[in-house]
């Protein structure tokens, strides 16, 4: 069963990567002088599921300096007003528009207190992802999906960079025994992507007039089980969480010259 879950996850990542390539391969940068804006929210409906926690089984003095014995897997963050953070919202069928202007902080990865920070990354296609560890212990950044690397970080505060050449979804995890560490990276071919904030809000600016499909993508918040993994430092087998599949929601949106548009998503277990 663990093998089947792992294979399904890999197949899903490859399918997402292929979809991105097919949908966005022809994007062209053009002057946008009469662009509109799209803004909105992603909010949760219904009872919030229990937060996914995982026991701290290694380096508790580094990974849990507050003394807690468990850490959050960070799969679902719902704000006080129901906004869902860490949802990727993007325009699906846009072929031309402004140049890339995604925020720099979303393309830099830190490993801090045995967490990947940020938990959701947006990296432009053919741009570099800069990575470092703030922890005085061995971490790794293992990637699968649209990028495939396994990079060790034995020393704090040393930056390593890799170019993300293929668009699509990349799963990140640690092979250094910190099995709860997880993050998702989307390598994107155009700038009309956003990650919702703690209030579930997103905004796009400089959108050429037209009709588009807007998609809300969430990594998913369920735990499908556990799988055997290998701690490269201790050379022991460990149990890694396996997550359920990502979820998507889609709506049409029309953008008029120099005008605002609003799109709100409501998501939940149903």
MINU-570367 format. One record per atom (N, C-alpha, C): x, y, z. Coordinates in steps of 0.05 Angstrom, whole numbers, padded with zeros to 5 digits, always signed. Example, Ala and Ser with C-alpha at 12.3 -4.5 7.8 and 13.67 -1.06 7.14 Angstrom:
BEGIN
+00264-00114+00156+00246-00090+00156+00264-00066+00156+00257-00045+00142+00273-00021+00143+00258+00001+00157
***
This chain:
BEGIN
+00016-00024+00000+00000+00000+00000+00017+00025+00000+00039+00025+00017+00056+00048+00017+00069+00054-00010+00077+00032-00024+00089+00035-00050+00069+00046-00070+00044+00036-00068+00023+00046-00086+00018+00076-00082+00017+00084-00056+00012+00113-00050+00035+00130-00061+00059+00121-00058+00082+00136-00068+00081+00138-00098+00075+00116-00112+00074+00117-00141+00051+00136-00150+00028+00135-00136+00006+00152-00143+00014+00181-00140+00028+00188-00119+00037+00215-00114+00056+00225-00136+00074+00207-00145+00093+00214-00166+00079+00218-00192+00060+00200-00199+00044+00202-00223+00029+00228-00223+00016+00235-00201+00001+00260-00199+00019+00284-00204+00042+00285-00192+00061+00307-00196+00068+00310-00225+00074+00287-00239+00081+00288-00267+00058+00298-00284+00033+00290-00277+00010+00299-00292+00006+00329-00289+00010+00339-00264+00007+00368-00260+00028+00383-00276+00053+00373-00276+00074+00385-00292+00067+00386-00321+00056+00363-00332+00049+00362-00360+00027+00381-00366+00007+00384-00348-00015+00402-00352-00005+00431-00354+00014+00439-00336+00025+00466-00337+00039+00471-00363+00055+00452-00372+00069+00455-00397+00050+00459-00420+00030+00443-00422+00011+00445-00444-00005+00470-00444-00012+00480-00419-00030+00503-00417-00015+00529-00420+00010+00531-00413+00024+00556-00410+00049+00559-00428+00054+00540-00446+00079+00540-00460+00082+00565-00478+00060+00577-00487+00061+00598-00508+00060+00626-00496+00064+00630-00470+00061+00656-00458+00082+00675-00469+00072+00700-00475+00090+00721-00486+00087+00746-00470+00109+00760-00465+00109+00785-00451+00102+00807-00471+00082+00823-00463+00073+00846-00480+00069+00870-00462+00069+00895-00473+00062+00918-00457+00032+00917-00449+00026+00922-00424-00001+00922-00414-00007+00950-00404-00021+00966-00420-00026+00994-00413-00054+00999-00402-00072+00980-00407-00100+00983-00398-00109+00959-00382-00091+00948-00366-00097+00924-00351-00116+00929-00328-00131+00908-00322-00148+00909-00299-00136+00893-00276-00151+00891-00254-00142+00877-00231-00162+00854-00224-00152+00834-00212-00169+00812-00202-00161+00808-00173-00181+00809-00155-00175+00805-00127-00198+00787-00115-00192+00776-00092-00213+00759-00080-00202+00744-00056-00217+00724-00048-00209+00709-00024-00214+00679-00029-00201+00663-00013-00206+00635-00011-00214+00630+00018-00239+00621+00023-00249+00617+00050-00259+00589+00055-00257+00581+00080-00265+00554+00088-00295+00554+00095-00309+00532+00087-00337+00528+00094-00340+00502+00110-00354+00504+00132-00360+00480+00148-00340+00478+00171-00343+00456+00187-00325+00452+00210-00296+00448+00200-00278+00460+00214-00249+00457+00207-00240+00430+00216-00225+00416+00199-00214+00390+00207-00193+00393+00229-00187+00371+00243-00166+00372+00263-00139+00377+00249-00123+00394+00263-00097+00400+00252-00079+00375+00252-00065+00372+00230-00047+00348+00228-00021+00354+00243-00016+00339+00263+00009+00341+00278+00026+00316+00275+00051+00318+00281+00069+00295+00278+00089+00296+00301+00096+00273+00312+00115+00274+00335+00143+00282+00326+00156+00297+00343+00184+00305+00339+00201+00282+00347+00213+00267+00328+00228+00243+00334+00258+00247+00332+00267+00271+00326+00295+00276+00322+00302+00305+00328+00325+00309+00341+00335+00336+00346+00314+00354+00360+00302+00346+00382+00281+00362+00394+00291+00390+00403+00317+00392+00410+00327+00418+00419+00329+00438+00397+00330+00428+00372+00331+00446+00349+00303+00448+00336+00289+00426+00335+00264+00425+00320+00240+00435+00337+00242+00432+00363+00220+00441+00381+00232+00455+00405+00245+00477+00402+00257+00491+00424+00237+00501+00446+00211+00501+00439+00191+00509+00458+00183+00486+00476+00195+00462+00471+00189+00440+00489+00166+00423+00480+00152+00430+00459+00130+00414+00449+00140+00388+00437+00124+00367+00439+00132+00341+00430+00121+00335+00402+00104+00353+00391+00094+00349+00364+00097+00376+00349+00096+00374+00322+00097+00397+00305+00074+00395+00285+00065+00418+00276+00044+00419+00255+00056+00412+00228+00041+00396+00213+00049+00390+00185+00041+00413+00166+00027+00433+00176+00021+00458+00162+00005+00454+00136-00011+00434+00135-00026+00428+00110-00051+00445+00107-00062+00455+00128-00086+00472+00126-00085+00494+00147-00083+00519+00138-00082+00541+00156-00107+00559+00151-00125+00560+00171-00150+00575+00169-00148+00598+00188-00151+00623+00178-00150+00647+00194-00175+00650+00211-00175+00670+00229-00197+00675+00247-00223+00682+00233-00222+00692+00209-00246+00698+00194-00252+00678+00171-00239+00655+00173-00244+00634+00154-00227+00634+00129-00209+00653+00127-00192+00653+00103-00172+00630+00103-00167+00619+00080-00148+00596+00078-00122+00606+00066-00101+00605+00082-00074+00613+00073-00062+00591+00055-00041+00598+00041-00024+00579+00026-00040+00565+00004-00060+00578-00007-00073+00569-00031-00061+00583-00055-00054+00568-00076-00043+00580-00100-00066+00587-00119-00068+00612-00126-00089+00620-00145-00075+00630-00171-00086+00621-00194-00072+00629-00219-00092+00630-00242-00084+00645-00263-00099+00646-00288-00090+00623-00306-00109+00607-00315-00102+00582-00328-00096+00586-00358-00111+00603-00371-00110+00604-00401-00101+00631-00411-00082+00643-00397-00072+00669-00407-00047+00664-00424-00046+00676-00447-00024+00671-00466-00005+00695-00469-00013+00718-00459+00004+00742-00462-00002+00762-00439+00018+00776-00430+00013+00796-00409+00040+00807-00400+00040+00817-00375+00063+00832-00364+00086+00813-00359+00109+00825-00354+00133+00809-00348+00132+00798-00320+00149+00779-00315+00149+00766-00289+00156+00785-00266+00139+00785-00245+00144+00803-00222+00136+00790-00196+00139+00763-00194+00132+00749-00170+00150+00757-00147+00140+00757-00122+00156+00767-00099+00180+00749-00094+00202+00762-00088+00227+00748-00083+00226+00729-00060+00210+00736-00039+00210+00719-00015+00198+00692-00020+00183+00689-00042+00171+00663-00048+00190+00645-00064+00214+00655-00071+00233+00639-00086+00259+00635-00070+00257+00637-00044+00280+00632-00026+00271+00613-00004+00284+00590-00001+00276+00570+00018+00295+00569+00042+00285+00570+00066+00301+00566+00090+00291+00541+00104+00310+00529+00119+00303+00506+00136+00308+00515+00165+00286+00521+00178+00288+00535+00204+00271+00520+00225+00283+00512+00247+00270+00496+00267+00256+00471+00255+00271+00460+00235+00261+00435+00221+00235+00440+00208+00232+00463+00196+00209+00470+00178+00220+00482+00153+00206+00477+00131+00212+00492+00106+00197+00518+00107+00212+00540+00103+00200+00567+00104+00208+00581+00078+00188+00590+00062+00159+00586+00066+00149+00558+00059+00125+00552+00067+00114+00526+00062+00105+00522+00033+00097+00544+00021+00089+00544-00008+00107+00564-00023+00120+00554-00044+00138+00571-00060+00128+00575-00088+00133+00598-00099+00128+00604-00127+00154+00613-00140+00164+00598-00159+00189+00604-00172+00185+00606-00202+00193+00628-00214+00189+00631-00243+00206+00610-00258+00195+00600-00280+00209+00581-00297+00235+00594-00306+00257+00578-00305+00284+00586-00312+00297+00605-00292+00285+00609-00269+00297+00625-00248+00310+00607-00227+00326+00618-00210+00340+00603-00189+00324+00602-00164+00324+00579-00151+00314+00576-00124+00338+00576-00106+00339+00595-00088+00361+00597-00068+00352+00583-00042+00370+00565-00032+00363+00549-00009+00385+00551+00012+00377+00550+00037+00396+00549+00059+00383+00536+00083+00399+00530+00103+00390+00519+00128+00399+00537+00151+00381+00544+00169+00388+00560+00193+00393+00541+00217+00390+00515+00213+00392+00496+00234+00420+00483+00235+00430+00479+00260+00456+00465+00264+00452+00435+00265+00440+00424+00244+00437+00395+00241+00435+00390+00211+00438+00364+00204+00437+00358+00175+00408+00357+00166+00402+00373+00145+00377+00372+00131+00383+00365+00102+00363+00356+00088+00364+00354+00059+00340+00366+00047+00342+00375+00022+00319+00383+00006+00317+00363-00017+00298+00345-00013+00293+00325-00034+00269+00334-00050+00272+00336-00076+00251+00345-00094+00243+00323-00113+00217+00321-00118+00207+00304-00140+00184+00318-00154+00179+00311-00179+00159+00324-00195+00172+00338-00218+00167+00364-00221+00178+00380-00243+00208+00385-00240+00219+00380-00216+00248+00382-00211+00255+00358-00194+00280+00348-00198+00289+00325-00184+00317+00330-00173+00319+00335-00147+00345+00340-00134+00344+00327-00106+00367+00321-00095+00369+00313-00067+00394+00327-00056+00390+00349-00043+00412+00367-00036+00417+00367-00005+00441+00360+00004+00447+00361+00032+00454+00389+00042+00447+00394+00067+00453+00420+00080+00466+00414+00107+00491+00406+00108+00504+00398+00133+00512+00422+00151+00514+00446+00139+00524+00469+00153+00504+00492+00152+00500+00507+00173+00481+00529+00173+00490+00552+00155+00470+00565+00143+00473+00591+00130+00491+00591+00105+00493+00568+00092+00507+00567+00067+00486+00564+00045+00486+00583+00026+00466+00583+00005+00473+00565-00018+00454+00549-00027+00456+00533-00051+00434+00541-00069+00439+00543-00095+00419+00551-00115+00417+00530-00137+00393+00527-00147+00388+00510-00170+00368+00524-00188+00372+00521-00214+00353+00533-00234+00330+00514-00238+00306+00525-00237+00281+00510-00241+00273+00513-00270+00279+00494-00287+00276+00497-00316+00249+00487-00326+00236+00470-00312+00210+00459-00322+00187+00469-00305+00165+00478-00317+00142+00487-00301+00127+00463-00289+00114+00468-00267+00098+00447-00254+00102+00445-00224+00091+00425-00212+00091+00421-00184+00116+00406-00175+00128+00414-00153+00151+00401-00141+00145+00396-00112+00147+00371-00103+00144+00363-00075+00171+00365-00061+00172+00376-00037+00197+00378-00022+00194+00362+00004+00216+00348+00011+00216+00334+00037+00245+00330+00045+00249+00322+00071+00276+00319+00082+00282+00290+00085+00306+00282+00076+00316+00255+00079+00336+00253+00102+00337+00273+00119+00355+00273+00142+00342+00264+00167+00320+00250+00165+00306+00239+00189+00284+00257+00200+00282+00282+00190+00261+00300+00200+00237+00296+00181+00223+00274+00185+00204+00264+00166+00179+00281+00163+00174+00299+00182+00150+00316+00181+00155+00340+00163+00179+00346+00155+00185+00369+00139+00173+00365+00111+00156+00384+00102+00144+00382+00076+00137+00410+00066+00138+00413+00040+00131+00438+00027+00124+00432-00002+00112+00451-00015+00105+00449-00044+00115+00474-00058+00126+00469-00082+00136+00491-00099+00122+00489-00126+00112+00511-00136+00102+00513-00163+00121+00529-00180+00132+00516-00201+00149+00530-00220+00131+00540-00242+00130+00566-00246+00109+00579-00262+00119+00594-00286+00104+00593-00308+00114+00605-00333+00103+00633-00338+00087+00644-00320+00077+00672-00323+00072+00684-00296+00068+00710-00294+00067+00723-00268+00040+00723-00254+00019+00712-00267-00008+00713-00256-00013+00689-00238+00004+00688-00217+00001+00669-00196+00003+00684-00169-00010+00674-00149-00009+00686-00123-00013+00664-00102-00002+00669-00078-00007+00652-00055-00023+00668-00035-00046+00657-00027-00063+00672-00008-00049+00676+00019-00055+00699+00031-00043+00706+00056-00060+00694+00079-00054+00703+00104-00068+00692+00127-00098+00697+00127-00107+00717+00112-00135+00723+00109-00148+00709+00085-00132+00694+00071-00142+00681+00047-00144+00699+00022-00131+00722+00023-00133+00741+00001-00112+00738-00020-00119+00746-00044-00100+00746-00067-00107+00770-00085-00087+00779-00101-00091+00801-00120-00074+00797-00144-00085+00802-00167-00069+00804-00192-00072+00832-00203-00051+00843-00213-00052+00869-00226-00041+00867-00254-00048+00887-00271-00038+00888-00298-00048+00864-00315-00073+00857-00312-00084+00835-00327-00096+00846-00353-00087+00836-00377-00099+00846-00401-00129+00840-00402-00145+00858-00414-00174+00853-00416-00179+00827-00430-00199+00812-00421-00206+00787-00433-00220+00769-00413-00227+00745-00421-00240+00726-00405-00222+00702-00400-00219+00695-00374-00200+00674-00366-00213+00654-00348-00199+00632-00344-00206+00613-00322-00187+00618-00299-00198+00622-00276-00181+00626-00252-00184+00601-00234-00161+00592-00225-00160+00566-00210-00149+00571-00182-00161+00559-00163-00151+00557-00136-00141+00529-00131-00115+00527-00124-00102+00501-00119-00093+00499-00090-00100+00478-00077-00091+00473-00050-00078+00446-00048-00057+00444-00033-00041+00419-00031-00056+00396-00019-00079+00402-00005-00094+00381+00008-00087+00379+00038-00106+00370+00054-00102+00371+00083-00107+00344+00096-00108+00323+00081-00112+00296+00092-00087+00280+00094-00087+00261+00113-00065+00243+00116-00073+00215+00106-00060+00206+00085-00067+00180+00073-00054+00156+00087-00033+00161+00102-00020+00139+00116+00009+00146+00120+00026+00126+00123+00055+00129+00127+00070+00111+00108+00095+00118+00102+00112+00101+00086+00139+00099+00098+00154+00078+00091+00181+00074+00100+00199+00094+00086+00216+00107+00101+00237+00125+00090+00263+00118+00103+00284+00132+00094+00311+00125+00102+00325+00150+00112+00334+00149+00137+00350+00171+00149+00379+00168+00139+00388+00186+00123+00415+00184+00111+00437+00187+00132+00431+00200+00155+00452+00204+00175+00454+00179+00193+00432+00170+00204+00433+00147+00222+00432+00120+00207+00425+00121+00181+00421+00097+00165+00400+00078+00177+00380+00090+00189+00357+00075+00199+00332+00081+00183+00313+00062+00183+00287+00067+00171+00270+00084+00189+00254+00101+00178+00236+00119+00193+00209+00119+00178+00189+00129+00192+00162+00130+00181+00156+00159+00172+00149+00162+00146+00143+00189+00136+00113+00191+00130+00100+00214+00136+00072+00217+00129+00068+00218+00099+00045+00207+00090+00037+00208+00062+00011+00223+00061+00010+00244+00044-00013+00261+00044-00033+00254+00021-00058+00263+00025-00078+00259+00004-00072+00278-00019-00087+00275-00041-00081+00290-00065-00089+00320-00063-00076+00337-00078-00084+00365-00079-00112+00368-00090-00124+00392-00084-00151+00398-00093-00151+00423-00109-00169+00425-00129-00171+00449-00145-00200+00457-00148-00204+00483-00152-00230+00495-00157-00225+00515-00180-00245+00519-00197-00242+00535-00221-00267+00551-00227-00262+00576-00236-00284+00594-00243-00276+00611-00267-00296+00621-00283-00289+00641-00304-00288+00668-00292-00272+00686-00304-00271+00713-00295-00266+00731-00320-00281+00753-00321-00278+00773-00343-00264+00797-00332-00244+00807-00348-00228+00830-00340-00233+00852-00360-00241+00876-00351-00244+00899-00368-00221+00919-00364-00217+00935-00384-00194+00954-00384-00197+00973-00359-00175+00974-00344-00173+00992-00321-00195+00988-00300-00206+00964-00299-00228+00959-00280-00221+00936-00261-00232+00937-00237-00228+00914-00218-00248+00892-00223-00239+00868-00219-00256+00844-00219-00252+00830-00192-00273+00816-00183-00272+00802-00158-00280+00772-00162-00264+00755-00151-00270+00726-00151-00266+00715-00123-00286+00702-00112-00284+00690-00085-00288+00660-00087-00271+00645-00074-00274+00616-00073-00282+00608-00045-00300+00588-00044-00307+00576-00018-00300+00546-00020-00283+00537-00003-00274+00509-00004-00280+00495+00022-00278+00469+00021-00284+00454+00046-00282+00424+00040-00292+00408+00059-00290+00379+00056-00311+00368+00037-00332+00383+00032-00353+00373+00014-00347+00380-00015
***
